[in-house]
Amino acid sequence: MLRSLTAILSGYILINVLSNLLRLTIFRSVAIGTGVAVGQIVIIFGCAFLGGFATAAIAQVRMRRHIALLAALYGLMATLSGYTSAEMAPIWYSVAVVISGLAGIALGGRYRMNLRERNEIETTPLG
């Protein structure tokens, strides 16, 4: 139970902290213009990929379930964030953030599972 909670929260925190650091470092602003928005979506996808990978790596067992729970948590929080900041960013941006984040989580988790299935990553006795 503790490992599952750690896996999901670690992935979620990784996505948020890393994406916020990169966005503020690269763009030095929270203002949303079209070019900045596309760049931020790319950053969110990359960070979500790493978050999905990390969640699967920490979980080691029932990886799909952990990735699905991370995706559900991310989807809920990103949707709420988009709803509350609707006047600051266009609707397409909020939708794209949710979709790119979910796609990144799914692909990152799947990539980690593929590495494990091909025995390219060592596993512990648990996984």
Buried (B, 14 or more C-beta within 10 A) or exposed (E): EEEBEEBBBBBBEBBBEBBBEBBEEEBEEEEBEEEBBEBBBEBBBBBBBBBBBBBBBBBBEBBEEBBBBBBEBBBEBBBEBBEEEEEEBEEEBBEBBBBBBBBBBBBBBBBBBEBBEEEEEEEEEEB
